[in-house]
Amino acid sequence: METILYVFDTIPPLPLQPLPRVCHPQLRCHQPSQQSFLCYASATRVSMATRMMQLAQPKPSLLRFPDRRSVYWLDELSPERNGSTTTFELTPHWSQLCGRKRLNSGFEQSRLSPQWEVSVAALSAYPSNRVCSLALPRLPTISWEPDRPLLASLSRVVQTAVASPRVCQLACPKRRQGLYSPHSSKTSLALPHQAATSSRLQLLALPKSDHPQYAQDRPVIWPVPGPVRKAVASERVQVLSQPNQRKALFQGYNPYTVTLAARSASASPRLQELCLPLPRKCKGK
């Protein structure tokens, strides 16, 4: 009863309702009493309260451990390791393959000289028929033909052949009009035909002359006259040659100040005209 009183003091009581019957209607079922129902409700409330208190606890913050061994967020950190983070487990066969190859006991070091002694058994050895057949060069196919030599030998008929007039005519180069040929005579040269040109074409063919006031490019080196060498700059020229002095921002300079001349300036009619939008872009109301 103490547990029941404690639960009812902390959690508001629920309305008591009769439990449904779960047995067969022809069988006699035991109707739950009021006391058993109170015990069941109190146990349920205690378990729910304990679960709620457990869920209400904040999750532990692992941000104070910046060096995490895993990219996944873990409730508990893995134990510290002094060696590598990953340990590979190899099978005996893999370990055997990773090892270096052991040389046979009969292995000899590489010969230091290209000349070495041949054993008596090798001198008196006789090759078998199979070795002799493999030692023969491979014969080419029946349709194979050797490469033609660069300077093929000409037959006697080709050397004593005489070209016909038609072949001699085709062997001569073409004669083009207006081009000089070493085989053509001077009388056979014909001048190219000159087309008739009008006075307008001749006028247009003349190169365009420069404007009378056009000044040619000034040479890179030119003589300086004497008056320029002896000239003395006036006070106004010296003032204009000085750069504009302006204070820095930390010295109190304000770049957003507007001068008095800009305040009292008035726009000209041309500026007012240019400020208006184009009539074709204005929509009528």
Residue frames relative to the residue before (quaternion, step in Angstrom):
aa qw qx qy qz dx dy dz
M 1.0000 0.0000 0.0000 0.0000 0.00 0.00 0.00
E 0.5844 0.5684 -0.3863 0.4314 3.60 1.13 -0.55
T 0.6492 0.5105 -0.3199 0.4643 3.57 0.98 -0.80
I 0.6414 0.5212 -0.3219 0.4618 3.56 0.97 -0.77
L 0.6662 0.4922 -0.3098 0.4669 3.58 0.91 -0.84
Y 0.6455 0.5221 -0.3277 0.4510 3.60 0.99 -0.76
V 0.6647 0.4957 -0.3080 0.4665 3.57 0.94 -0.80
F 0.6853 0.4826 -0.2925 0.4603 3.56 0.89 -0.85
D 0.6182 0.5355 -0.3502 0.4565 3.59 1.17 -0.47
T 0.7428 0.4156 -0.2272 0.4732 3.61 1.00 -0.75
I 0.7825 0.2415 -0.1158 0.5621 3.61 0.99 -0.79
P 0.4697 -0.6725 0.4713 0.3240 3.62 -0.81 0.83
P 0.4960 -0.6836 0.4428 0.3011 3.61 -0.89 0.88
L 0.4169 -0.6839 0.5489 0.2391 3.49 -1.21 0.62
P 0.5516 -0.5916 0.4429 0.3868 3.64 -1.09 0.47
L 0.4205 -0.7192 0.5058 0.2236 3.52 -0.90 1.04
Q 0.0026 -0.7829 0.6209 -0.0399 3.54 -0.82 1.07
P 0.5253 -0.6365 0.4486 0.3431 3.62 -0.99 0.66
L 0.4852 -0.6649 0.4890 0.2887 3.55 -1.02 0.84
P 0.4917 -0.6692 0.4578 0.3175 3.62 -0.94 0.71
R 0.5047 -0.6293 0.4964 0.3207 3.54 -1.22 0.52
V 0.1630 -0.8012 0.5723 0.0635 3.55 -0.93 0.92
C 0.6112 0.5563 -0.3500 0.4411 3.62 1.24 0.02
H 0.6750 -0.4800 0.3665 0.4238 3.56 -1.30 0.08
P 0.5252 -0.6680 0.4077 0.3342 3.60 -0.89 0.77
Q 0.6429 0.5251 -0.3386 0.4429 3.68 1.10 -0.53
L 0.6514 0.4944 -0.3107 0.4845 3.58 1.23 -0.52
R 0.4662 -0.6544 0.5153 0.2981 3.51 -1.19 0.50
C 0.1231 -0.7934 0.5954 0.0290 3.53 -0.72 1.11
H 0.4574 -0.6772 0.5105 0.2677 3.47 -1.17 0.68
Q 0.3398 -0.7391 0.5476 0.1961 3.59 -0.68 1.04
P 0.4294 -0.7102 0.4837 0.2779 3.62 -0.70 1.03
S 0.4274 -0.7103 0.5084 0.2329 3.49 -1.03 0.84
Q 0.6606 -0.5062 0.3811 0.4026 3.52 -1.34 0.22
Q 0.6515 0.5280 -0.3252 0.4370 3.61 1.00 -0.73
S 0.6617 0.4887 -0.3187 0.4709 3.62 0.96 -0.81
F 0.6296 0.5309 -0.3419 0.4526 3.58 1.03 -0.66
L 0.6400 0.5191 -0.3211 0.4668 3.60 1.02 -0.77
C 0.6419 0.5129 -0.3265 0.4672 3.61 1.00 -0.77
Y 0.6556 0.5076 -0.3141 0.4624 3.60 0.97 -0.83
A 0.6683 0.4946 -0.3023 0.4662 3.61 0.95 -0.85
S 0.6527 0.5103 -0.3280 0.4540 3.58 0.99 -0.77
A 0.6530 0.5054 -0.3247 0.4612 3.63 0.96 -0.78
T 0.6412 0.5182 -0.3254 0.4630 3.58 1.02 -0.77
R 0.6619 0.5085 -0.3075 0.4568 3.56 0.98 -0.86
V 0.6403 0.5253 -0.3288 0.4538 3.61 0.99 -0.77
S 0.6745 0.4856 -0.3045 0.4653 3.58 0.92 -0.89
M 0.6517 0.5044 -0.3203 0.4673 3.60 1.01 -0.78
A 0.6461 0.5128 -0.3275 0.4607 3.58 0.99 -0.78
T 0.6514 0.5048 -0.3219 0.4660 3.57 0.97 -0.80
R 0.6587 0.5051 -0.3093 0.4640 3.60 0.97 -0.81
M 0.6478 0.5136 -0.3157 0.4658 3.57 1.01 -0.79
M 0.6440 0.5021 -0.3238 0.4779 3.58 1.00 -0.74
Q 0.6476 0.5142 -0.3232 0.4601 3.58 1.03 -0.72
L 0.6898 0.4617 -0.2866 0.4783 3.59 0.97 -0.79
A 0.6305 0.5510 -0.3356 0.4316 3.58 1.14 -0.51
Q 0.5454 0.6138 -0.4131 0.3939 3.59 1.19 -0.30
P 0.4445 -0.6946 0.4836 0.2934 3.67 -0.88 0.84
K 0.5331 -0.6242 0.4691 0.3256 3.52 -1.17 0.61
P 0.5201 -0.6390 0.4472 0.3482 3.62 -0.98 0.68
S 0.3653 -0.7280 0.5438 0.2019 3.55 -0.95 0.94
L 0.1799 -0.8010 0.5672 0.0664 3.55 -0.73 1.14
L 0.3973 0.7315 -0.4755 0.2844 3.60 1.21 0.29
R 0.5969 0.5672 -0.3805 0.4210 3.58 1.16 -0.32
F 0.6656 0.4023 -0.3035 0.5505 3.56 1.30 0.01
P 0.1209 -0.8472 0.5101 0.0867 3.67 0.24 1.15
D 0.7014 0.4337 -0.2704 0.4968 3.60 1.04 -0.69
R 0.0422 0.8128 -0.5763 0.0743 3.57 0.01 1.30
R 0.4665 -0.7039 0.4715 0.2541 3.55 -0.98 0.86
S 0.7710 0.2817 -0.1433 0.5529 3.59 1.14 -0.50
V 0.4888 -0.6547 0.4936 0.2980 3.54 -1.19 0.60
Y 0.6268 0.5176 -0.3402 0.4728 3.59 1.22 -0.27
W 0.4673 -0.6744 0.4979 0.2808 3.56 -1.08 0.74
L 0.1021 -0.8108 0.5764 -0.0022 3.55 -0.61 1.19
D 0.5196 -0.6237 0.4826 0.3287 3.55 -1.14 0.61
E 0.7836 0.1476 -0.0745 0.5989 3.58 1.07 -0.69
L 0.4699 -0.6806 0.4893 0.2767 3.56 -0.99 0.83
S 0.5070 -0.6370 0.4904 0.3108 3.52 -1.13 0.67
P 0.5881 -0.5842 0.4061 0.3846 3.60 -1.10 0.56
E 0.5642 -0.6182 0.4377 0.3286 3.54 -1.16 0.70
R 0.1561 -0.7778 0.6057 0.0621 3.53 -1.12 0.77
N 0.3961 -0.7223 0.5215 0.2223 3.52 -1.01 0.82
G 0.7171 0.4324 -0.2483 0.4870 3.60 1.06 -0.70
S 0.7808 -0.2768 0.2416 0.5053 3.53 -1.19 -0.63
T 0.5669 -0.6224 0.4298 0.3262 3.55 -1.20 0.57
T 0.7656 0.2818 -0.1562 0.5569 3.61 1.12 -0.56
T 0.1149 -0.7817 0.6117 0.0385 3.54 -0.90 0.97
F 0.2442 -0.7809 0.5639 0.1122 3.54 -0.71 1.12
E 0.2108 -0.7562 0.6101 0.1068 3.54 -0.97 0.91
L 0.1230 -0.8115 0.5709 0.0217 3.56 -0.51 1.22
T 0.4694 -0.6447 0.5275 0.2929 3.50 -1.18 0.65
P 0.6580 -0.5057 0.3536 0.4315 3.62 -1.15 0.32
H 0.6478 0.5160 -0.3353 0.4491 3.60 0.99 -0.71
W 0.6456 0.5041 -0.3241 0.4734 3.61 1.02 -0.77
S 0.6363 0.5198 -0.3326 0.4629 3.58 1.01 -0.76
Q 0.6428 0.5176 -0.3207 0.4648 3.56 1.05 -0.72
L 0.6710 0.4897 -0.3004 0.4688 3.60 1.03 -0.78
C 0.6489 0.5232 -0.3245 0.4472 3.60 1.10 -0.60
G 0.6080 0.5729 -0.3617 0.4138 3.58 1.13 -0.45
R 0.5971 -0.5725 0.4217 0.3714 3.55 -1.26 0.38
K 0.5456 -0.6326 0.4511 0.3140 3.50 -1.17 0.64
R 0.3049 -0.7548 0.5564 0.1665 3.54 -0.84 0.98
L 0.3822 -0.7358 0.5209 0.2030 3.53 -0.90 0.99
N 0.5586 -0.6108 0.4445 0.3427 3.51 -1.16 0.61
S 0.6227 -0.5624 0.3944 0.3748 3.53 -1.26 0.45
G 0.7018 0.4635 -0.2764 0.4650 3.60 1.12 -0.63
F 0.4351 0.6991 -0.4715 0.3156 3.61 1.21 0.16
E 0.1864 -0.7753 0.5962 0.0937 3.53 -0.95 0.91
Q 0.5717 -0.5882 0.4442 0.3605 3.53 -1.14 0.56
S 0.6429 -0.5239 0.3860 0.4040 3.55 -1.27 0.48
R 0.5371 -0.6465 0.4385 0.3184 3.52 -1.02 0.86
L 0.3969 -0.7320 0.5092 0.2177 3.52 -0.89 0.93
S 0.7706 0.2532 -0.1415 0.5676 3.60 1.17 -0.45
P 0.5149 -0.6499 0.4491 0.3328 3.63 -1.05 0.62
Q 0.6778 0.4356 -0.2870 0.5181 3.58 1.22 -0.18
W 0.1034 0.7804 -0.6097 0.0922 3.56 -0.88 0.95
E 0.5936 -0.5963 0.4186 0.3418 3.51 -1.23 0.46
V 0.3053 -0.7337 0.5826 0.1705 3.55 -1.03 0.86
S 0.4659 -0.6974 0.4665 0.2810 3.52 -0.87 0.95
V 0.6321 -0.5437 0.3994 0.3813 3.57 -1.29 0.44
A 0.6305 0.5382 -0.3420 0.4425 3.59 1.02 -0.72
A 0.6597 0.4917 -0.3196 0.4701 3.59 1.04 -0.73
L 0.6403 0.5227 -0.3358 0.4518 3.61 1.08 -0.63
S 0.7569 0.3685 -0.2017 0.5006 3.57 1.00 -0.74
A 0.4278 0.7096 -0.4696 0.3048 3.61 1.22 0.19
Y 0.1956 -0.7627 0.6082 0.1002 3.55 -1.16 0.68
P 0.3916 -0.7405 0.4829 0.2551 3.62 -0.64 1.02
S 0.4793 -0.6567 0.5061 0.2878 3.51 -1.21 0.60
N 0.6905 -0.4712 0.3443 0.4274 3.56 -1.33 0.18
R 0.6281 0.5425 -0.3358 0.4454 3.58 1.06 -0.71
V 0.6571 0.4917 -0.3100 0.4800 3.58 0.96 -0.84
C 0.6456 0.5152 -0.3285 0.4582 3.60 0.99 -0.74
S 0.6561 0.5012 -0.3189 0.4654 3.60 1.01 -0.74
L 0.6673 0.4857 -0.3052 0.4750 3.58 1.05 -0.71
A 0.6421 0.5374 -0.3291 0.4367 3.59 1.12 -0.54
L 0.5681 0.5950 -0.3964 0.4075 3.63 1.19 -0.35
P 0.4944 -0.6521 0.4724 0.3275 3.66 -0.98 0.71
R 0.5179 -0.6419 0.4716 0.3119 3.54 -1.16 0.65
L 0.3686 -0.7383 0.5241 0.2106 3.58 -0.83 0.98
P 0.4903 -0.6569 0.4751 0.3200 3.62 -1.01 0.69
T 0.6378 -0.5264 0.3965 0.3985 3.54 -1.31 0.23
I 0.6658 -0.5222 0.3526 0.3995 3.56 -1.29 0.33
S 0.7243 0.4445 -0.2518 0.4630 3.62 1.00 -0.80
W 0.4805 0.6750 -0.4469 0.3372 3.61 1.21 0.04
E 0.1099 -0.7751 0.6205 0.0453 3.56 -1.05 0.85
P 0.4888 -0.6632 0.4702 0.3164 3.58 -0.95 0.76
D 0.6310 -0.5390 0.4011 0.3879 3.56 -1.26 0.44
R 0.4712 -0.6701 0.4989 0.2830 3.50 -1.09 0.81
P 0.4764 -0.6740 0.4645 0.3211 3.64 -0.84 0.79
L 0.6083 -0.5735 0.4031 0.3722 3.56 -1.18 0.56
L 0.7614 0.2398 -0.1346 0.5871 3.61 0.91 -0.89
A 0.1405 -0.8152 0.5588 0.0581 3.53 0.02 1.31
S 0.4581 -0.6800 0.5033 0.2728 3.55 -1.01 0.79
L 0.3352 -0.7548 0.5343 0.1805 3.57 -0.82 1.05
S 0.4852 -0.6635 0.4869 0.2954 3.51 -1.07 0.74
R 0.6590 -0.5193 0.3756 0.3937 3.56 -1.32 0.33
V 0.6300 0.5423 -0.3378 0.4415 3.61 1.05 -0.70
V 0.6655 0.4942 -0.3069 0.4676 3.58 0.99 -0.81
Q 0.6548 0.5196 -0.3203 0.4457 3.57 1.02 -0.73
T 0.7531 0.3766 -0.2092 0.4971 3.64 1.04 -0.69
A 0.4239 0.7139 -0.4662 0.3055 3.62 1.26 0.18
V 0.2381 -0.7479 0.6073 0.1233 3.58 -1.21 0.71
A 0.4155 -0.7269 0.4943 0.2337 3.58 -0.82 1.06
S 0.4426 -0.6841 0.5154 0.2652 3.56 -1.07 0.76
P 0.6704 -0.4943 0.3481 0.4302 3.63 -1.21 0.30
R 0.6331 0.5353 -0.3403 0.4437 3.60 1.02 -0.72
V 0.6479 0.5040 -0.3178 0.4745 3.58 0.99 -0.78
C 0.6443 0.5094 -0.3250 0.4688 3.59 1.03 -0.77
Q 0.6379 0.5236 -0.3273 0.4602 3.58 1.07 -0.72
L 0.6830 0.4722 -0.2916 0.4749 3.59 0.96 -0.81
A 0.6348 0.5449 -0.3334 0.4346 3.59 1.15 -0.53
C 0.5946 0.5648 -0.3752 0.4319 3.61 1.17 -0.42
P 0.4957 -0.6549 0.4724 0.3197 3.63 -1.06 0.68
K 0.5775 -0.5905 0.4393 0.3533 3.53 -1.21 0.50
R 0.3295 -0.7290 0.5685 0.1919 3.56 -1.10 0.77
R 0.1302 -0.7964 0.5893 0.0387 3.53 -0.68 1.13
Q 0.5161 -0.6622 0.4549 0.2969 3.56 -1.03 0.81
G 0.8134 0.2485 -0.2078 0.4831 3.54 -0.90 0.99
L 0.6610 0.4666 -0.3175 0.4945 3.62 1.22 -0.05
Y 0.4221 -0.7074 0.5135 0.2403 3.54 -1.00 0.85
S 0.0793 -0.7758 0.6257 0.0181 3.51 -0.97 0.92
P 0.4852 -0.6837 0.4438 0.3165 3.64 -0.80 0.85
H 0.6796 0.4879 -0.2977 0.4599 3.61 1.14 -0.52
S 0.6382 0.5204 -0.3342 0.4585 3.60 1.21 -0.31
S 0.4771 -0.6665 0.4977 0.2837 3.56 -1.15 0.66
K 0.6470 -0.5322 0.3809 0.3913 3.54 -1.31 0.34
T 0.6503 0.5301 -0.3300 0.4327 3.59 1.05 -0.60
S 0.6552 0.5313 -0.3197 0.4316 3.56 1.16 -0.52
L 0.5265 0.6286 -0.4187 0.3903 3.61 1.27 -0.21
A 0.1010 -0.7896 0.6039 0.0394 3.58 -0.91 0.91
L 0.4442 -0.6978 0.5002 0.2561 3.53 -0.88 0.99
P 0.5290 -0.6256 0.4522 0.3526 3.59 -1.03 0.64
H 0.5499 -0.6339 0.4431 0.3152 3.53 -1.12 0.78
Q 0.2901 -0.7595 0.5626 0.1501 3.59 -0.82 1.00
A 0.3453 -0.7458 0.5349 0.1960 3.53 -0.76 1.09
A 0.5268 -0.6344 0.4666 0.3197 3.56 -1.11 0.68
T 0.1336 -0.7940 0.5920 0.0351 3.58 -0.76 1.11
S 0.3775 -0.7202 0.5391 0.2194 3.52 -1.05 0.80
S 0.6673 -0.4943 0.3730 0.4138 3.55 -1.31 0.22
R 0.6091 0.5563 -0.3504 0.4436 3.61 1.14 -0.63
L 0.6590 0.4941 -0.3081 0.4760 3.58 0.97 -0.83
Q 0.6476 0.5058 -0.3296 0.4649 3.57 0.96 -0.75
L 0.6362 0.5184 -0.3304 0.4663 3.60 1.07 -0.71
L 0.6788 0.4786 -0.2916 0.4745 3.58 0.98 -0.81
A 0.6343 0.5469 -0.3330 0.4333 3.60 1.16 -0.56
L 0.5549 0.6076 -0.4047 0.3989 3.60 1.18 -0.34
P 0.4935 -0.6555 0.4711 0.3236 3.63 -0.98 0.75
K 0.5065 -0.6517 0.4765 0.3026 3.55 -1.09 0.75
S 0.3485 -0.7462 0.5373 0.1819 3.55 -0.87 1.02
D 0.5683 -0.6016 0.4446 0.3428 3.56 -1.26 0.49
H 0.5944 -0.5611 0.4461 0.3646 3.52 -1.28 0.46
P 0.5765 -0.6068 0.4000 0.3734 3.63 -0.99 0.68
Q 0.7370 0.4020 -0.2367 0.4890 3.62 1.03 -0.69
Y 0.4275 0.7017 -0.4688 0.3241 3.59 1.23 0.19
A 0.2135 -0.7757 0.5857 0.0980 3.56 -0.89 0.98
Q 0.4354 -0.7050 0.5025 0.2468 3.52 -0.84 0.99
D 0.6551 -0.4973 0.3813 0.4221 3.57 -1.27 0.30
R 0.4508 -0.6871 0.5035 0.2669 3.50 -0.98 0.92
P 0.4888 -0.6639 0.4644 0.3235 3.59 -0.90 0.79
V 0.6159 -0.5688 0.3973 0.3731 3.52 -1.21 0.52
I 0.7671 0.1977 -0.1027 0.6015 3.59 1.01 -0.79
W 0.1028 0.7807 -0.6090 0.0956 3.56 -0.74 1.01
P 0.5396 -0.6346 0.4378 0.3384 3.59 -1.07 0.57
V 0.3411 -0.7227 0.5703 0.1903 3.56 -1.04 0.84
P 0.4113 -0.7242 0.4821 0.2719 3.63 -0.68 0.97
G 0.6555 -0.5514 0.3641 0.3655 3.53 -1.27 0.45
P 0.6512 0.5164 -0.3573 0.4260 3.68 0.83 -0.78
V 0.6293 0.5299 -0.3476 0.4499 3.56 1.05 -0.65
R 0.6414 0.5253 -0.3304 0.4511 3.58 1.01 -0.70
K 0.7450 0.3933 -0.2108 0.4958 3.60 1.05 -0.78
A 0.4426 0.7075 -0.4591 0.3047 3.62 1.21 0.06
V 0.2054 -0.7536 0.6160 0.1024 3.58 -1.20 0.73
A 0.4212 -0.7191 0.4969 0.2420 3.57 -0.81 1.03
S 0.4393 -0.6926 0.5124 0.2547 3.55 -1.03 0.84
E 0.6784 -0.4823 0.3476 0.4316 3.58 -1.30 0.19
R 0.6441 0.5297 -0.3334 0.4398 3.58 1.00 -0.73
V 0.6440 0.5067 -0.3214 0.4746 3.56 1.02 -0.77
Q 0.6483 0.5120 -0.3227 0.4619 3.58 1.01 -0.74
V 0.6379 0.5140 -0.3342 0.4660 3.58 1.06 -0.72
L 0.6814 0.4878 -0.2920 0.4610 3.58 0.94 -0.87
S 0.6483 0.5329 -0.3251 0.4359 3.59 1.11 -0.57
Q 0.5826 0.5755 -0.3826 0.4278 3.58 1.23 -0.31
P 0.4664 -0.6715 0.4843 0.3116 3.66 -0.95 0.72
N 0.5821 -0.5810 0.4412 0.3591 3.54 -1.21 0.55
Q 0.2599 -0.7635 0.5763 0.1319 3.54 -0.88 1.01
R 0.0369 0.7950 -0.5999 0.0820 3.53 -0.79 1.08
K 0.4638 -0.6813 0.4909 0.2824 3.52 -1.01 0.82
A 0.5182 -0.6201 0.4891 0.3281 3.53 -1.25 0.42
L 0.6802 -0.4961 0.3449 0.4150 3.54 -1.28 0.27
F 0.6872 0.4745 -0.2962 0.4635 3.57 0.98 -0.78
Q 0.6457 0.5040 -0.3214 0.4751 3.61 1.27 -0.19
G 0.6786 -0.5169 0.2900 0.4338 3.59 1.24 0.18
Y 0.4465 0.6880 -0.4720 0.3232 3.61 1.17 0.23
N 0.1577 -0.7790 0.6042 0.0563 3.55 -0.93 1.00
P 0.2554 -0.8084 0.5046 0.1632 3.63 -0.33 1.12
Y 0.6612 0.5329 -0.3084 0.4286 3.61 1.23 -0.25
T 0.4493 0.6817 -0.4690 0.3369 3.60 1.20 0.17
V 0.2879 -0.7461 0.5830 0.1436 3.55 -1.06 0.85
T 0.4418 -0.7102 0.4864 0.2528 3.55 -0.83 1.01
L 0.6257 -0.5455 0.4075 0.3805 3.55 -1.30 0.38
A 0.6271 0.5378 -0.3501 0.4416 3.59 1.05 -0.67
A 0.6596 0.4941 -0.3163 0.4698 3.58 1.06 -0.71
R 0.6316 0.5376 -0.3394 0.4437 3.57 1.09 -0.63
S 0.7560 0.3840 -0.2039 0.4893 3.58 0.94 -0.87
A 0.4702 0.6782 -0.4573 0.3314 3.62 1.23 0.08
S 0.1859 -0.7588 0.6172 0.0932 3.55 -1.20 0.67
A 0.4679 -0.6925 0.4770 0.2719 3.55 -0.96 0.92
S 0.4659 -0.6678 0.5120 0.2736 3.54 -1.12 0.75
P 0.6555 -0.5077 0.3573 0.4300 3.62 -1.16 0.31
R 0.6256 0.5423 -0.3486 0.4393 3.59 1.06 -0.63
L 0.6517 0.5020 -0.3185 0.4710 3.59 1.01 -0.78
Q 0.6401 0.5164 -0.3259 0.4662 3.56 1.02 -0.78
E 0.6379 0.5230 -0.3210 0.4653 3.57 1.08 -0.70
L 0.6801 0.4825 -0.2888 0.4704 3.57 1.00 -0.81
C 0.6274 0.5497 -0.3463 0.4291 3.60 1.13 -0.51
L 0.6047 0.5653 -0.3672 0.4243 3.59 1.14 -0.48
P 0.5016 -0.6414 0.4725 0.3373 3.64 -1.05 0.62
L 0.6263 -0.5413 0.4025 0.3908 3.54 -1.26 0.38
P 0.5459 -0.6458 0.4130 0.3381 3.59 -0.96 0.79
R 0.6573 0.5270 -0.3253 0.4294 3.59 1.04 -0.68
K 0.6870 0.4580 -0.2801 0.4896 3.57 1.27 -0.34
C 0.5723 0.5722 -0.3829 0.4455 3.56 1.31 -0.01
K 0.2692 -0.7607 0.5722 0.1467 3.56 -0.87 0.95
G 0.4258 -0.7131 0.5014 0.2424 3.53 -0.89 0.96
K 0.4070 -0.7132 0.5141 0.2479 3.55 -0.99 0.83
